[in-house]
Amino acid sequence: MLVRVGGPNAGHKVQDPEYTYRQLPSGTGSNPNAEICIAAGSTISLKRLSLELDAHPRLQKAGLFIDPQAMIIEDDDIALEEKLLDGISSTKQGVGAASARKIMGRDGDLSWGPKVRLARHIPELESYIADVREKVELALAAGKRVMLEGTQGTDLSIHHGSYPHVTSRETSAAGCLSDAGIPFTRLRKVILVARTYPIRVGGESGPMGTMVTFEEIARRSGLAIEAINKTEIGSVSGKTRRMAEFNWEQIRRSAYWNGATDIALTFVDYLGTDNSAASKFDELNVGSRKFISDVERVCNLPVSLISKGFGRAGLIDRRTWND
């Protein structure tokens, strides 16, 4: 079972098959036997969901479950964010405005926005409606594997991030569990995904440490600047990303805050183009191996997944058989 929380303001790109997910869990196309769930703490763009269902026709027949309490984004939500949130480089997908209406619209009509519509109010979603919290509980009781996927980086937390340059929800593992209705006692692993060079959306999107140019990364790594420019475009915003030097305190704090058990380190090819040919840890260059060992020492956690290229072929998996 794959469970998604959050909204369509975060794009998760996968290769097998290649697709950028914004509403469905990012393993949907890679796991044809998995049940797919959108939990109660989600915000739904009906247009985006329709596009993703068209791309995954198996779900139009069976296998998709949407919690009746999930919030629907309206066009007015997007218009409001376009008017108010340009100063923080929001992706302006209406997620925050919809979330605000879910809170403020509990007593009926709003003077500043449309009436609240939840998933259970949408006729075209009727065949998908199910209590996702209960579905997950039954799956866990049956010994099935459940993977819960959040959105946005830890430091974009509405409560603990660099306010006001934050998203509209709690982005920690605990926040994701709450959005999905899963008790923390059922948690087995928390995989913290980190990049060798942290990113934020382009524009005035808030503090992120010591900035670094794409040209400098190309010089250090030996990668072509054209390849970096092509990769570092926001999948939702369409803007060129901002990048910074690795922040050791940030990853230590994020690992602690999320209760991480493992780290998945991505863009290790940015530490040297020669890493692209590596198929195991010992084949990475010396600097990269030291960097990864330092990450493990600082966080007191294993870097169990290493990405040095897009897709499964670019993955070095250091997990043991019982992970």
N, C-alpha and C positions, 0 to 999 in steps of 0.2 A: 504494500500500500504506500502510495506517495501522496503527501499532504502539503498543500501550499497555503501560506498566509501572506498578508500584505496586499499590495495592489499593483496595477499595471505601470507604475512609475519606476519599476526596476526591470531591466532586461537581462535574461540569463541565456547566453549563447552556448549551444552544444554542437558537436560535429556529427554524431552517429544516431540518426541522420541530422544534417545541419539544419538548425532552426533556432530562432531567438524567442524564448518563452517570456511572456509578461503576465500571463494569467494562470496558466496550467503549470504544474510542477515540471522542472526542466528535464526530468527523466521520462516523461510521458512517451515520447517516440522510441526510446531505447529499451523500454520495459513493456512489451505488448501484453503481458499477463498481469500487470499490476493494476489494482484498483486506484483510481485517481480522485482525489478529494480537494475541494476548496472549502476551507474552514470558516467558521462563523466570524472570526476576526478579520476577514478579508473585505476588500472593496473591489467591486466588479465593474469593468467597462463592458457593456453588452456588445459593443462593436468589436472590441478586441477579442472577447470570448468567442464570438461567432467566427472570426477569422481563424482562431486556433482550432476550433472544432472542425472547420472546413479542411484544415490541414491534417486532422486526425479523425477520419470518418468512423473508426471503430467505436469512438466514444459517443457518437450520435445514436448508437444502438444500445450500448450497455457499458458499464464500467466507470462512468463519471457520476460523482456525488457532490452536490452543492448544498451547503448548510442553509436552511431557511432564513437564518439570521444575518447572512452576509449582506453588506450594504451595496446598493446600486449607485453608480456614479451617473449624474445627469450632465447634459451639456452646460447647464448654468453653473455647475461646479467648476468646469474647465474655464469658462468665461471669467468667473470670479478670481480664480488663481492667476489667470493671464493679466488681470487688472491689478492685483495686489502683490504678487510674489516675484516680480522681476528682479527686485533688489537682492535676492538671495540665490539667484540662478536655479530656482525651482524648475522641475521638468514640466510643471503645470498640467498634470494629467487629471486633476480634479480629486485626487485621493484625500488631501487634507480637508478640502471644503466638504466633501461627502462625509468624512468622519465627523466633522463639526456638526453637520446637520443631524447625524445619527444621535449625537448627544443632545443637541438643543431642540430637536424636533419631536421629542417624546410626547408632547402634549398637543400634537396636531400641526396646523399650518404654521409656517414661518413667514415673517415679513420680508426676509432677505433671500429666500431660496425656496425651491419647490418642496412639496411634501415628501417625507421620507418614503422610499420604496425599498423594501428588502427583497431578497431573492424569492421568497415565498409569494410575493405580490406579482411576479412576472409570469404571465401565462406560458411563454415559450420555454421557460425553465422548469415547468411543472414536472416533467418526466425525470429530471435530475435531482429533485429535492429529496434530501435525506438528512437525518441527524448525524452529522459527521463525528461529533463527539462520541456518540454511541457506536458508530461504525468502527472507530479507532479502538474503543474499549473492547469490542468483540474480537477484533483482529489480534490485539495483544493477548487476550485470553486464550486464543487459539494457537498462540505461538508464532504468529506471522511476523515478518519484519516490516516495520513502519519507518519510513524516512520522512521527517518533517523539514521543510525548506522555508527559510525566512527570506527577507529582502532587505537590502541596504546594509552598509557597514555599521559596526558597533558605534562608532563616534557620531553617527547620524541620529542617535536616540533623541527623541523629543525631550526626555527628562535629563539625560546624562551627557548628551553631546554638546557641541560648541554652539549653543543657542545664540542667535536665531537661525544659524545656518545648519538646520537639522531637518529631518523628515517629520511626518505627522504621527509616528507611532513609536512604540518601544521596540528597539531592534535586537535586543539581547536574546539569548537562548530562552531565558525565563519568560520574556515577553512573547516569544513565538509559541511556547507551550501554552501560555494563557490564552492566546488568540485561538488556538486549536482545541482547547479544553482537555489537555493531556496533563495528568499529574506529574510533578517532577520526579516522583519515586519510580516511575516507569522508564526513566531515561537511562540509556545504556552508554551511549557515546555522543559527544559533542565535537564535531569537526569544525575547527576554526580555519577559515580560508583567508590567506594573507598573500599579498603580492610583494615581490622584491622591491618595487617602487610603488608606494601608495598613490591612489588617484582620487580626485574629486571631479565632478562635472565642471566644464569650462565656465568662465565668468566669475562673478563675485560670489563664490560658493563657500567661503569661509576659510579659516586657518588650516594649514596642513604641514607645518614645519618648514624645512629648507627646500625651496623649490629647485627643480632640476629640469633642464631643457631636453627635448628629444635628441637634439644634436649631441649633447654631452653623453646621453645614454648610448647613442650609436657609436660614439668614439670609444667609450669604455668597453662595449660589448663586441664590437666588430660587425654588428647588424647594420643592414642598409637603412638609412633614414627613411626611405620610402616605405619600407615594411612597418616601421614603428608608426609613421603617420597614418597608414591605412588601418592599423590595429586600434589605435587610441582615439577612436571616435565613439562617443556615447551611443549605445544602441537605442535609447529612448529620446535623449535630447538632440542627438545629431551634432553635438558640439565637440570640438577638440578638447580632450581631457587636460586637466592640470595634473602634474606629477611631482613627487617629492622624494627626498632621500628617505631611506628606511628609518623608522622611528622605533628604537628599542623599547622605550617606555610605553609607547602605544601598544605594541604587541604583547608586552608583559601584562599590562593592565587589561587588555581585551581577553587574554587567555584566562586571567583570574575571574574577571567579571562574568564571563560566559560559562565558567566551570568546564573549560575545554578539556578533552581527553586526548585529542590528536590535533595536529596542524597539517593542513594541506597548503604547501607553498607553491605559488604559481609564478610564471614568468622568470624561471631560472635561466632561460636563454638570454635574458637581459644582463646576466652576470658573465656572459661569454658565449659567443655564437657556437663555439666548439661543444657546448653542452647539448646542443640540438641532436647530436649523434649518439649521446649516451643512452644506454638501455638499462643501466643499473647505477647505484650510487657511486661506486668506486670508479666509474668512468667519467664522472663530472670533473671539471678542472679543480685544482687545489684550492683556489680562492672560494669556489662555491661550496666545496665540502666543508671548509672552515666556517663559512657563513651559516650553513645549515646546522653545524654542531653548536655554534654560538646561539642560534635561535633556540635549540633544544635546551641549552644550559640556562639561558635567561628565563625561559618559560617553564622549565622543568617538565617538558612534554616531548613526546616523539614527533618528529616531522615524518609522518608515515606515508604521505603522498607528495610527490614532487612533479610539477608540471614544467616541462621544458619545450613544449609545443602544443598546438591545438589538437584536442581529441585524444582517444585512447592510445594512439601510437606515440603521443608525446608525454605519456605518464610513466613515472617510475613508482611502482607500488611496493612499499617496504612493510606492509602489514603482514602479520603472521597468520597462519591458517585459521585460527579461531577468532580473528577480529571480525 
